[in-house]
Amino acid sequence: MHTTASDSLASLWDQVFGSQPDPDLWVVIATLVASMAAVVPHNVWRISRNAITIAHEGGHGLIALLTGRQLTGIRLHSDTSGLTVSRGKPHGLGMILTAAAGYTAPPLLGLGGAALLAAGHITLLLWLATALLVAMLVMIRNAYGALTVVLTGGTFLLVSWLAGPQVQAAFAYAVVWFLLVGGVRPAFELQAKRMRGGAGDSDADQLSRLTHVPAGLWLFLFHAVSLCSLIGGGRWLLEV
């Protein structure tokens, strides 16, 4: 009995932390095209942007916790906006890093995911994503947000447990491509809103008030992080 349990645990460990074979190049390219189809058309983006908002608000929440702030709740709204509330000093490095984490989280998560896929850790990527979504669910404070996170996490869980290796690989590559490609668009949308005189309380404006650095420079940082992540992550994904 003890031997059987040990063997099962060892098998699970190998499955999660071991490496899986890379998919064919056509799968990588097809998932790139699929991610662009989810990001470029405006009507589709209005729906798919919810996933980017989850990563955006999750980034705020994670950095708030890591910098010692008290995370009190996260709300996700049907218009793809979100709100993360934390308690602590209203200034200082922790607040700055928390505010800067939103727009940079999706592309950086995509870059980290690309590194895992380049190393062949497809199953580990899926399990880590599921764990992060479960942890985020605990902090969700509205029904729409809870539904969105449950559906997203449930999809990851089903693919992780029930799908075969090829489906898992295609799903993982599609997710990472979506984070990389979809992580670029929000900064351009924010720039367009600010040019029209809107988004006066955006993350860039909050960072400007915290650091006395022009909001335009923070917007440049958002662009730089997202575009560099897309280029670097894309190179990793295409080296199959």
C-alpha positions as CSV (number, residue, x, y, z in Angstrom):
1,M,0.0,0.0,0.0
2,H,2.8,2.4,1.0
3,T,4.7,1.5,-2.1
4,T,1.7,2.1,-4.3
5,A,1.1,5.5,-2.8
6,S,4.8,6.5,-3.2
7,D,4.7,5.3,-6.8
8,S,1.6,7.4,-7.5
9,L,3.1,10.5,-5.9
10,A,6.4,10.0,-7.8
11,S,4.4,9.6,-11.0
12,L,2.4,12.8,-10.3
13,W,5.6,14.7,-9.5
14,D,7.2,13.5,-12.8
15,Q,4.0,14.5,-14.7
16,V,3.9,18.0,-13.3
17,F,7.6,18.9,-13.0
18,G,8.9,16.8,-15.9
19,S,9.2,18.0,-19.5
20,Q,6.8,17.3,-22.3
21,P,7.7,17.2,-26.0
22,D,7.3,20.4,-28.0
23,P,4.3,20.6,-30.4
24,D,4.8,20.9,-34.2
25,L,5.6,24.3,-35.6
26,W,2.3,24.5,-37.3
27,V,0.5,24.2,-33.9
28,V,2.6,27.1,-32.5
29,I,1.8,29.3,-35.6
30,A,-1.9,28.3,-35.5
31,T,-2.2,29.3,-31.8
32,L,-0.5,32.6,-32.6
33,V,-3.1,33.2,-35.3
34,A,-5.9,32.2,-32.9
35,S,-4.6,34.6,-30.3
36,M,-4.4,37.5,-32.8
37,A,-8.0,36.7,-33.8
38,A,-9.0,37.1,-30.1
39,V,-7.2,40.4,-29.8
40,V,-7.4,42.4,-33.0
41,P,-11.1,42.4,-33.9
42,H,-12.9,44.9,-31.6
43,N,-16.0,42.9,-31.0
44,V,-14.1,39.8,-30.0
45,W,-11.7,41.8,-27.9
46,R,-14.6,43.2,-25.8
47,I,-15.0,39.6,-24.6
48,S,-11.5,38.2,-24.6
49,R,-10.2,41.3,-22.7
50,N,-11.8,39.9,-19.6
51,A,-8.9,37.4,-19.4
52,I,-6.3,40.3,-19.6
53,T,-8.2,42.1,-16.9
54,I,-7.9,39.0,-14.6
55,A,-4.1,39.1,-15.2
56,H,-4.0,42.9,-14.7
57,E,-5.8,42.9,-11.4
58,G,-4.1,39.8,-10.3
59,G,-0.8,41.5,-10.9
60,H,-1.9,44.4,-8.6
61,G,-3.0,42.0,-5.9
62,L,0.1,39.8,-6.0
63,I,2.6,42.7,-5.8
64,A,0.5,44.3,-3.1
65,L,0.9,41.1,-1.0
66,L,4.6,40.7,-1.8
67,T,5.4,44.3,-0.8
68,G,3.6,43.8,2.6
69,R,0.4,45.6,1.8
70,Q,-3.0,44.2,3.0
71,L,-5.0,43.0,0.1
72,T,-8.7,43.6,0.9
73,G,-10.4,42.6,-2.4
74,I,-10.5,42.5,-6.2
75,R,-13.5,43.3,-8.4
76,L,-13.9,42.4,-12.1
77,H,-16.6,44.2,-14.1
78,S,-18.5,43.2,-17.2
79,D,-17.1,46.2,-19.1
80,T,-13.6,44.6,-18.7
81,S,-12.6,47.1,-16.1
82,G,-11.4,46.1,-12.6
83,L,-10.5,47.3,-9.2
84,T,-7.9,46.0,-6.7
85,V,-8.0,47.5,-3.2
86,S,-5.2,47.2,-0.7
87,R,-4.3,48.9,2.6
88,G,-1.0,50.3,3.6
89,K,1.0,53.5,3.2
90,P,-0.5,55.6,0.4
91,H,3.0,56.3,-0.9
92,G,6.4,54.6,-1.0
93,L,8.0,51.8,-3.0
94,G,5.2,49.2,-2.2
95,M,2.5,51.5,-3.5
96,I,4.5,52.4,-6.6
97,L,5.2,48.7,-7.4
98,T,1.6,47.8,-6.8
99,A,0.3,50.5,-9.2
100,A,2.9,49.6,-11.8
101,A,2.1,45.9,-11.8
102,G,-1.3,46.1,-13.6
103,Y,-0.3,46.9,-17.2
104,T,2.9,45.0,-16.9
105,A,1.5,41.8,-15.4
106,P,-0.1,40.2,-18.6
107,P,3.0,40.5,-20.8
108,L,5.3,39.5,-18.0
109,L,3.1,36.5,-17.2
110,G,3.2,35.6,-20.9
111,L,7.0,36.0,-20.9
112,G,7.3,33.6,-17.9
113,G,4.9,31.2,-19.6
114,A,7.0,31.3,-22.8
115,A,10.1,30.4,-20.7
116,L,8.3,27.4,-19.2
117,L,7.1,26.2,-22.6
118,A,10.6,26.7,-24.1
119,A,11.8,24.3,-21.3
120,G,9.1,21.8,-22.1
121,H,7.1,22.4,-18.9
122,I,3.6,22.4,-20.4
123,T,1.8,20.6,-17.5
124,L,3.6,22.8,-14.9
125,L,2.4,25.9,-16.7
126,L,-1.2,24.7,-16.6
127,W,-1.1,23.8,-12.9
128,L,0.6,27.0,-11.9
129,A,-2.1,29.0,-13.8
130,T,-4.8,27.0,-12.1
131,A,-3.3,27.6,-8.7
132,L,-3.0,31.3,-9.3
133,L,-6.6,31.5,-10.4
134,V,-7.8,29.6,-7.3
135,A,-5.8,31.9,-5.0
136,M,-7.3,35.0,-6.8
137,L,-10.8,33.6,-6.4
138,V,-10.5,33.9,-2.6
139,M,-10.0,37.7,-3.0
140,I,-12.8,38.3,-5.5
141,R,-15.6,40.5,-4.1
142,N,-18.3,40.6,-6.7
143,A,-20.4,38.0,-8.5
144,Y,-19.3,38.7,-12.1
145,G,-15.7,38.6,-11.0
146,A,-16.2,35.3,-9.3
147,L,-18.0,33.8,-12.3
148,T,-15.2,34.9,-14.7
149,V,-12.4,33.5,-12.5
150,V,-14.3,30.2,-11.9
151,L,-14.9,29.7,-15.6
152,T,-11.3,30.5,-16.5
153,G,-9.9,28.3,-13.7
154,G,-12.3,25.5,-14.6
155,T,-11.1,25.5,-18.2
156,F,-7.5,25.2,-17.0
157,L,-8.4,22.4,-14.6
158,L,-10.3,20.4,-17.2
159,V,-7.5,20.7,-19.7
160,S,-4.9,19.8,-17.1
161,W,-6.8,16.6,-16.0
162,L,-8.7,15.4,-19.0
163,A,-7.0,16.5,-22.2
164,G,-4.3,14.6,-23.9
165,P,-0.7,15.9,-24.4
166,Q,-1.4,17.5,-27.8
167,V,-4.5,19.3,-26.6
168,Q,-2.6,20.5,-23.5
169,A,0.2,21.8,-25.6
170,A,-2.0,23.6,-28.0
171,F,-4.0,25.2,-25.1
172,A,-0.9,26.2,-23.3
173,Y,0.7,27.9,-26.3
174,A,-2.6,29.6,-27.1
175,V,-2.8,31.0,-23.6
176,V,0.8,32.3,-23.6
177,W,0.4,33.8,-27.1
178,F,-2.8,35.5,-25.9
179,L,-1.0,37.0,-22.9
180,L,1.9,38.3,-25.0
181,V,-0.3,39.7,-27.9
182,G,-3.2,40.8,-25.7
183,G,-0.7,42.4,-23.2
184,V,0.3,45.0,-25.9
185,R,-3.2,46.4,-26.7
186,P,-4.2,47.9,-23.3
187,A,-1.3,50.3,-23.2
188,F,-2.3,51.7,-26.6
189,E,-5.9,51.9,-25.5
190,L,-4.8,53.9,-22.4
191,Q,-2.7,56.2,-24.6
192,A,-5.7,56.8,-26.9
193,K,-8.0,57.6,-23.9
194,R,-5.4,60.0,-22.4
195,M,-5.0,61.8,-25.8
196,R,-8.8,62.4,-25.8
197,G,-8.6,63.8,-22.2
198,G,-10.0,60.7,-20.5
199,A,-8.6,58.1,-18.0
200,G,-7.5,60.8,-15.6
201,D,-7.2,58.4,-12.8
202,S,-5.4,55.6,-14.7
203,D,-2.5,53.6,-13.3
204,A,-0.1,55.9,-15.2
205,D,-1.6,59.0,-13.6
206,Q,-1.5,57.5,-10.2
207,L,2.1,56.6,-10.7
208,S,2.8,60.1,-11.8
209,R,1.3,61.5,-8.6
210,L,3.3,59.0,-6.5
211,T,6.7,59.6,-8.2
212,H,6.4,63.1,-9.8
213,V,7.4,61.4,-13.0
214,P,5.3,62.4,-16.0
215,A,2.5,59.9,-16.8
216,G,3.7,59.7,-20.4
217,L,7.0,58.1,-19.2
218,W,5.1,55.5,-17.2
219,L,3.0,54.8,-20.3
220,F,6.3,54.4,-22.2
221,L,7.3,51.9,-19.6
222,F,4.1,49.9,-20.2
223,H,4.7,49.9,-23.9
224,A,8.4,48.9,-23.5
225,V,7.5,46.0,-21.2
226,S,4.7,44.7,-23.4
227,L,6.5,44.9,-26.7
228,C,9.8,43.5,-25.3
229,S,7.9,40.6,-23.7
230,L,6.2,39.9,-27.0
231,I,9.4,39.9,-28.9
232,G,11.4,37.9,-26.4
233,G,8.5,35.5,-25.6
234,G,7.7,35.1,-29.3
235,R,11.3,34.0,-30.1
236,W,11.2,31.4,-27.3
237,L,7.8,30.0,-28.5
238,L,8.9,29.8,-32.2
239,E,12.1,27.9,-31.3
240,V,10.5,24.5,-31.4
